[in-house]
């Protein structure tokens, strides 16, 4: 038996056109793939990645939001 959330998702999904449905399915596949790829990350590895990112930030190795927007415009 479908849950309320699953019923709601199906209701919205059936209202989409084919292109929108394809987009949603691709997004869901990406979520599932990401879950599988990230399931092997240990807490230690995750914490080390966070520490490395904090170190980069403290050393000024980042770009501002405005800089990112300008970079995106050049794509």
Secondary structure, 3 states (H helix, E strand, C coil): CCCHHHHHHHHHHHCCCHHHHHHHHHHHHHHHHHHHHHCCCCHHHHHHHHHHHHHHHHCCCCCCHHHHHHHHHCC
